[in-house]
Amino acid sequence: MTGAPVFAFALLIGLGAPLLLYLFVRSEHDKGETMDREATEQAARRDTRSRE
């Protein structure tokens, strides 16, 4: 009798967590900006400069 609620809770967490993660990643992807090749290369060079 007590196993059914525990199973339902585990099932809810097991299916709900990946769905929430997918939605968070999808919303981050939608916020992304599209860059042309030159802007991308400049950003990459900025990221790899040595820090002094």
PyMOL Python script that loads the backbone (N, CA, C, O; Angstrom):
from pymol import cmd

cmd.read_pdbstr("""\
ATOM      1  N   MET A   1       0.821  -1.194   0.000  1.00  0.00           N
ATOM      2  CA  MET A   1       0.000   0.000   0.000  1.00  0.00           C
ATOM      3  C   MET A   1       0.865   1.258   0.000  1.00  0.00           C
ATOM      4  O   MET A   1       0.567   2.206  -0.726  1.00  0.00           O
ATOM      5  N   THR A   2       1.920   1.282   0.794  1.00  0.00           N
ATOM      6  CA  THR A   2       2.760   2.488   0.833  1.00  0.00           C
ATOM      7  C   THR A   2       3.747   2.524  -0.320  1.00  0.00           C
ATOM      8  O   THR A   2       4.378   3.553  -0.565  1.00  0.00           O
ATOM      9  N   GLY A   3       3.886   1.418  -1.027  1.00  0.00           N
ATOM     10  CA  GLY A   3       4.822   1.392  -2.145  1.00  0.00           C
ATOM     11  C   GLY A   3       4.326   2.172  -3.351  1.00  0.00           C
ATOM     12  O   GLY A   3       5.131   2.721  -4.103  1.00  0.00           O
ATOM     13  N   ALA A   4       3.026   2.230  -3.546  1.00  0.00           N
ATOM     14  CA  ALA A   4       2.459   2.915  -4.711  1.00  0.00           C
ATOM     15  C   ALA A   4       2.748   4.415  -4.701  1.00  0.00           C
ATOM     16  O   ALA A   4       3.157   4.944  -5.734  1.00  0.00           O
ATOM     17  N   PRO A   5       2.558   5.129  -3.586  1.00  0.00           N
ATOM     18  CA  PRO A   5       2.892   6.559  -3.597  1.00  0.00           C
ATOM     19  C   PRO A   5       4.386   6.819  -3.794  1.00  0.00           C
ATOM     20  O   PRO A   5       4.776   7.782  -4.455  1.00  0.00           O
ATOM     21  N   VAL A   6       5.209   5.955  -3.217  1.00  0.00           N
ATOM     22  CA  VAL A   6       6.658   6.114  -3.393  1.00  0.00           C
ATOM     23  C   VAL A   6       7.024   5.890  -4.854  1.00  0.00           C
ATOM     24  O   VAL A   6       7.829   6.632  -5.417  1.00  0.00           O
ATOM     25  N   PHE A   7       6.431   4.865  -5.470  1.00  0.00           N
ATOM     26  CA  PHE A   7       6.682   4.596  -6.881  1.00  0.00           C
ATOM     27  C   PHE A   7       6.203   5.757  -7.752  1.00  0.00           C
ATOM     28  O   PHE A   7       6.900   6.165  -8.681  1.00  0.00           O
ATOM     29  N   ALA A   8       5.026   6.286  -7.458  1.00  0.00           N
ATOM     30  CA  ALA A   8       4.489   7.412  -8.233  1.00  0.00           C
ATOM     31  C   ALA A   8       5.382   8.641  -8.087  1.00  0.00           C
ATOM     32  O   ALA A   8       5.624   9.353  -9.062  1.00  0.00           O
ATOM     33  N   PHE A   9       5.865   8.889  -6.884  1.00  0.00           N
ATOM     34  CA  PHE A   9       6.761  10.028  -6.656  1.00  0.00           C
ATOM     35  C   PHE A   9       8.072   9.843  -7.421  1.00  0.00           C
ATOM     36  O   PHE A   9       8.557  10.780  -8.056  1.00  0.00           O
ATOM     37  N   ALA A  10       8.643   8.646  -7.363  1.00  0.00           N
ATOM     38  CA  ALA A  10       9.890   8.369  -8.082  1.00  0.00           C
ATOM     39  C   ALA A  10       9.685   8.501  -9.588  1.00  0.00           C
ATOM     40  O   ALA A  10      10.551   9.017 -10.294  1.00  0.00           O
ATOM     41  N   LEU A  11       8.558   8.044 -10.068  1.00  0.00           N
ATOM     42  CA  LEU A  11       8.247   8.160 -11.493  1.00  0.00           C
ATOM     43  C   LEU A  11       8.097   9.625 -11.895  1.00  0.00           C
ATOM     44  O   LEU A  11       8.581  10.040 -12.948  1.00  0.00           O
ATOM     45  N   LEU A  12       7.433  10.396 -11.060  1.00  0.00           N
ATOM     46  CA  LEU A  12       7.263  11.823 -11.329  1.00  0.00           C
ATOM     47  C   LEU A  12       8.613  12.535 -11.385  1.00  0.00           C
ATOM     48  O   LEU A  12       8.859  13.330 -12.292  1.00  0.00           O
ATOM     49  N   ILE A  13       9.479  12.256 -10.428  1.00  0.00           N
ATOM     50  CA  ILE A  13      10.812  12.865 -10.414  1.00  0.00           C
ATOM     51  C   ILE A  13      11.631  12.372 -11.605  1.00  0.00           C
ATOM     52  O   ILE A  13      12.320  13.156 -12.257  1.00  0.00           O
ATOM     53  N   GLY A  14      11.552  11.079 -11.883  1.00  0.00           N
ATOM     54  CA  GLY A  14      12.323  10.494 -12.982  1.00  0.00           C
ATOM     55  C   GLY A  14      11.937  11.040 -14.344  1.00  0.00           C
ATOM     56  O   GLY A  14      12.788  11.163 -15.225  1.00  0.00           O
ATOM     57  N   LEU A  15      10.685  11.365 -14.525  1.00  0.00           N
ATOM     58  CA  LEU A  15      10.232  11.907 -15.807  1.00  0.00           C
ATOM     59  C   LEU A  15      10.214  13.432 -15.814  1.00  0.00           C
ATOM     60  O   LEU A  15      10.407  14.049 -16.862  1.00  0.00           O
ATOM     61  N   GLY A  16       9.986  14.036 -14.665  1.00  0.00           N
ATOM     62  CA  GLY A  16       9.884  15.492 -14.597  1.00  0.00           C
ATOM     63  C   GLY A  16      11.224  16.201 -14.665  1.00  0.00           C
ATOM     64  O   GLY A  16      11.341  17.246 -15.305  1.00  0.00           O
ATOM     65  N   ALA A  17      12.238  15.645 -14.012  1.00  0.00           N
ATOM     66  CA  ALA A  17      13.552  16.301 -13.984  1.00  0.00           C
ATOM     67  C   ALA A  17      14.159  16.441 -15.384  1.00  0.00           C
ATOM     68  O   ALA A  17      14.608  17.533 -15.733  1.00  0.00           O
ATOM     69  N   PRO A  18      14.189  15.380 -16.197  1.00  0.00           N
ATOM     70  CA  PRO A  18      14.726  15.555 -17.553  1.00  0.00           C
ATOM     71  C   PRO A  18      13.915  16.539 -18.396  1.00  0.00           C
ATOM     72  O   PRO A  18      14.473  17.274 -19.210  1.00  0.00           O
ATOM     73  N   LEU A  19      12.610  16.549 -18.199  1.00  0.00           N
ATOM     74  CA  LEU A  19      11.769  17.488 -18.944  1.00  0.00           C
ATOM     75  C   LEU A  19      12.094  18.927 -18.554  1.00  0.00           C
ATOM     76  O   LEU A  19      12.205  19.793 -19.422  1.00  0.00           O
ATOM     77  N   LEU A  20      12.246  19.187 -17.262  1.00  0.00           N
ATOM     78  CA  LEU A  20      12.625  20.531 -16.815  1.00  0.00           C
ATOM     79  C   LEU A  20      13.995  20.923 -17.347  1.00  0.00           C
ATOM     80  O   LEU A  20      14.193  22.054 -17.790  1.00  0.00           O
ATOM     81  N   LEU A  21      14.934  19.994 -17.305  1.00  0.00           N
ATOM     82  CA  LEU A  21      16.270  20.271 -17.833  1.00  0.00           C
ATOM     83  C   LEU A  21      16.198  20.610 -19.318  1.00  0.00           C
ATOM     84  O   LEU A  21      16.851  21.550 -19.770  1.00  0.00           O
ATOM     85  N   TYR A  22      15.410  19.852 -20.078  1.00  0.00           N
ATOM     86  CA  TYR A  22      15.239  20.127 -21.499  1.00  0.00           C
ATOM     87  C   TYR A  22      14.673  21.529 -21.721  1.00  0.00           C
ATOM     88  O   TYR A  22      15.138  22.259 -22.596  1.00  0.00           O
ATOM     89  N   LEU A  23      13.675  21.899 -20.932  1.00  0.00           N
ATOM     90  CA  LEU A  23      13.063  23.219 -21.093  1.00  0.00           C
ATOM     91  C   LEU A  23      14.044  24.336 -20.754  1.00  0.00           C
ATOM     92  O   LEU A  23      14.058  25.363 -21.431  1.00  0.00           O
ATOM     93  N   PHE A  24      14.866  24.157 -19.718  1.00  0.00           N
ATOM     94  CA  PHE A  24      15.870  25.167 -19.368  1.00  0.00           C
ATOM     95  C   PHE A  24      16.906  25.315 -20.481  1.00  0.00           C
ATOM     96  O   PHE A  24      17.271  26.433 -20.846  1.00  0.00           O
ATOM     97  N   VAL A  25      17.376  24.198 -21.015  1.00  0.00           N
ATOM     98  CA  VAL A  25      18.372  24.251 -22.091  1.00  0.00           C
ATOM     99  C   VAL A  25      17.766  24.877 -23.337  1.00  0.00           C
ATOM    100  O   VAL A  25      18.419  25.671 -24.015  1.00  0.00           O
ATOM    101  N   ARG A  26      16.539  24.529 -23.638  1.00  0.00           N
ATOM    102  CA  ARG A  26      15.864  25.085 -24.818  1.00  0.00           C
ATOM    103  C   ARG A  26      15.704  26.604 -24.698  1.00  0.00           C
ATOM    104  O   ARG A  26      15.885  27.325 -25.679  1.00  0.00           O
ATOM    105  N   SER A  27      15.367  27.090 -23.505  1.00  0.00           N
ATOM    106  CA  SER A  27      15.199  28.533 -23.326  1.00  0.00           C
ATOM    107  C   SER A  27      16.539  29.255 -23.449  1.00  0.00           C
ATOM    108  O   SER A  27      16.592  30.371 -23.966  1.00  0.00           O
ATOM    109  N   GLU A  28      17.617  28.635 -22.982  1.00  0.00           N
ATOM    110  CA  GLU A  28      18.944  29.237 -23.151  1.00  0.00           C
ATOM    111  C   GLU A  28      19.317  29.281 -24.630  1.00  0.00           C
ATOM    112  O   GLU A  28      19.902  30.259 -25.096  1.00  0.00           O
ATOM    113  N   HIS A  29      18.982  28.230 -25.363  1.00  0.00           N
ATOM    114  CA  HIS A  29      19.308  28.178 -26.790  1.00  0.00           C
ATOM    115  C   HIS A  29      18.564  29.267 -27.553  1.00  0.00           C
ATOM    116  O   HIS A  29      19.118  29.876 -28.468  1.00  0.00           O
ATOM    117  N   ASP A  30      17.327  29.511 -27.182  1.00  0.00           N
ATOM    118  CA  ASP A  30      16.522  30.518 -27.874  1.00  0.00           C
ATOM    119  C   ASP A  30      17.031  31.933 -27.622  1.00  0.00           C
ATOM    120  O   ASP A  30      16.777  32.831 -28.425  1.00  0.00           O
ATOM    121  N   LYS A  31      17.744  32.142 -26.518  1.00  0.00           N
ATOM    122  CA  LYS A  31      18.273  33.466 -26.195  1.00  0.00           C
ATOM    123  C   LYS A  31      19.565  33.766 -26.948  1.00  0.00           C
ATOM    124  O   LYS A  31      20.025  34.908 -26.953  1.00  0.00           O
ATOM    125  N   GLY A  32      20.146  32.773 -27.572  1.00  0.00           N
ATOM    126  CA  GLY A  32      21.447  32.936 -28.221  1.00  0.00           C
ATOM    127  C   GLY A  32      21.403  33.929 -29.364  1.00  0.00           C
ATOM    128  O   GLY A  32      20.375  34.115 -30.015  1.00  0.00           O
ATOM    129  N   GLU A  33      22.524  34.552 -29.589  1.00  0.00           N
ATOM    130  CA  GLU A  33      22.610  35.507 -30.689  1.00  0.00           C
ATOM    131  C   GLU A  33      23.343  34.856 -31.856  1.00  0.00           C
ATOM    132  O   GLU A  33      24.229  34.023 -31.660  1.00  0.00           O
ATOM    133  N   THR A  34      22.970  35.240 -33.054  1.00  0.00           N
ATOM    134  CA  THR A  34      23.614  34.729 -34.243  1.00  0.00           C
ATOM    135  C   THR A  34      24.727  35.687 -34.634  1.00  0.00           C
ATOM    136  O   THR A  34      24.519  36.896 -34.732  1.00  0.00           O
ATOM    137  N   MET A  35      25.916  35.128 -34.857  1.00  0.00           N
ATOM    138  CA  MET A  35      27.076  35.959 -35.178  1.00  0.00           C
ATOM    139  C   MET A  35      27.600  35.564 -36.552  1.00  0.00           C
ATOM    140  O   MET A  35      27.487  34.411 -36.967  1.00  0.00           O
ATOM    141  N   ASP A  36      28.174  36.538 -37.248  1.00  0.00           N
ATOM    142  CA  ASP A  36      28.824  36.204 -38.502  1.00  0.00           C
ATOM    143  C   ASP A  36      30.229  35.676 -38.197  1.00  0.00           C
ATOM    144  O   ASP A  36      30.666  35.675 -37.046  1.00  0.00           O
ATOM    145  N   ARG A  37      30.915  35.236 -39.224  1.00  0.00           N
ATOM    146  CA  ARG A  37      32.217  34.595 -39.026  1.00  0.00           C
ATOM    147  C   ARG A  37      33.230  35.543 -38.395  1.00  0.00           C
ATOM    148  O   ARG A  37      33.975  35.146 -37.499  1.00  0.00           O
ATOM    149  N   GLU A  38      33.264  36.785 -38.853  1.00  0.00           N
ATOM    150  CA  GLU A  38      34.249  37.745 -38.330  1.00  0.00           C
ATOM    151  C   GLU A  38      34.024  38.016 -36.841  1.00  0.00           C
ATOM    152  O   GLU A  38      34.976  38.041 -36.060  1.00  0.00           O
ATOM    153  N   ALA A  39      32.782  38.215 -36.456  1.00  0.00           N
ATOM    154  CA  ALA A  39      32.479  38.466 -35.044  1.00  0.00           C
ATOM    155  C   ALA A  39      32.810  37.248 -34.185  1.00  0.00           C
ATOM    156  O   ALA A  39      33.271  37.389 -33.052  1.00  0.00           O
ATOM    157  N   THR A  40      32.578  36.069 -34.719  1.00  0.00           N
ATOM    158  CA  THR A  40      32.892  34.846 -33.985  1.00  0.00           C
ATOM    159  C   THR A  40      34.390  34.711 -33.774  1.00  0.00           C
ATOM    160  O   THR A  40      34.835  34.351 -32.684  1.00  0.00           O
ATOM    161  N   GLU A  41      35.175  34.998 -34.815  1.00  0.00           N
ATOM    162  CA  GLU A  41      36.631  34.913 -34.683  1.00  0.00           C
ATOM    163  C   GLU A  41      37.149  35.938 -33.680  1.00  0.00           C
ATOM    164  O   GLU A  41      38.061  35.639 -32.909  1.00  0.00           O
ATOM    165  N   GLN A  42      36.586  37.133 -33.680  1.00  0.00           N
ATOM    166  CA  GLN A  42      37.010  38.148 -32.710  1.00  0.00           C
ATOM    167  C   GLN A  42      36.679  37.708 -31.285  1.00  0.00           C
ATOM    168  O   GLN A  42      37.483  37.902 -30.373  1.00  0.00           O
ATOM    169  N   ALA A  43      35.525  37.130 -31.096  1.00  0.00           N
ATOM    170  CA  ALA A  43      35.145  36.657 -29.761  1.00  0.00           C
ATOM    171  C   ALA A  43      36.057  35.520 -29.313  1.00  0.00           C
ATOM    172  O   ALA A  43      36.430  35.447 -28.142  1.00  0.00           O
ATOM    173  N   ALA A  44      36.414  34.642 -30.231  1.00  0.00           N
ATOM    174  CA  ALA A  44      37.309  33.534 -29.883  1.00  0.00           C
ATOM    175  C   ALA A  44      38.693  34.060 -29.517  1.00  0.00           C
ATOM    176  O   ALA A  44      39.315  33.560 -28.579  1.00  0.00           O
ATOM    177  N   ARG A  45      39.176  35.049 -30.236  1.00  0.00           N
ATOM    178  CA  ARG A  45      40.489  35.616 -29.908  1.00  0.00           C
ATOM    179  C   ARG A  45      40.446  36.291 -28.541  1.00  0.00           C
ATOM    180  O   ARG A  45      41.397  36.188 -27.765  1.00  0.00           O
ATOM    181  N   ARG A  46      39.366  36.967 -28.250  1.00  0.00           N
ATOM    182  CA  ARG A  46      39.219  37.618 -26.940  1.00  0.00           C
ATOM    183  C   ARG A  46      39.248  36.594 -25.812  1.00  0.00           C
ATOM    184  O   ARG A  46      39.819  36.852 -24.752  1.00  0.00           O
ATOM    185  N   ASP A  47      38.642  35.447 -26.034  1.00  0.00           N
ATOM    186  CA  ASP A  47      38.571  34.416 -24.999  1.00  0.00           C
ATOM    187  C   ASP A  47      39.911  33.740 -24.757  1.00  0.00           C
ATOM    188  O   ASP A  47      40.141  33.205 -23.672  1.00  0.00           O
ATOM    189  N   THR A  48      40.801  33.752 -25.747  1.00  0.00           N
ATOM    190  CA  THR A  48      42.055  33.013 -25.604  1.00  0.00           C
ATOM    191  C   THR A  48      43.241  33.899 -25.271  1.00  0.00           C
ATOM    192  O   THR A  48      44.366  33.406 -25.182  1.00  0.00           O
ATOM    193  N   ARG A  49      43.023  35.182 -25.085  1.00  0.00           N
ATOM    194  CA  ARG A  49      44.135  36.050 -24.696  1.00  0.00           C
ATOM    195  C   ARG A  49      44.685  35.617 -23.355  1.00  0.00           C
ATOM    196  O   ARG A  49      43.943  35.219 -22.457  1.00  0.00           O
ATOM    197  N   SER A  50      46.015  35.703 -23.232  1.00  0.00           N
ATOM    198  CA  SER A  50      46.611  35.331 -21.942  1.00  0.00           C
ATOM    199  C   SER A  50      46.344  36.434 -20.930  1.00  0.00           C
ATOM    200  O   SER A  50      46.426  37.624 -21.236  1.00  0.00           O
ATOM    201  N   ARG A  51      46.027  36.012 -19.734  1.00  0.00           N
ATOM    202  CA  ARG A  51      45.744  36.974 -18.673  1.00  0.00           C
ATOM    203  C   ARG A  51      47.018  37.221 -17.890  1.00  0.00           C
ATOM    204  O   ARG A  51      47.704  36.281 -17.487  1.00  0.00           O
ATOM    205  N   GLU A  52      47.326  38.470 -17.679  1.00  0.00           N
ATOM    206  CA  GLU A  52      48.565  38.804 -16.969  1.00  0.00           C
ATOM    207  C   GLU A  52      48.292  39.252 -15.572  1.00  0.00           C
ATOM    208  O   GLU A  52      49.223  39.572 -14.833  1.00  0.00           O
TER     209      GLU A  52
END
""", "prot")
cmd.dss("prot")
cmd.show_as("cartoon", "prot")
cmd.util.cbc("prot")
cmd.orient("prot")
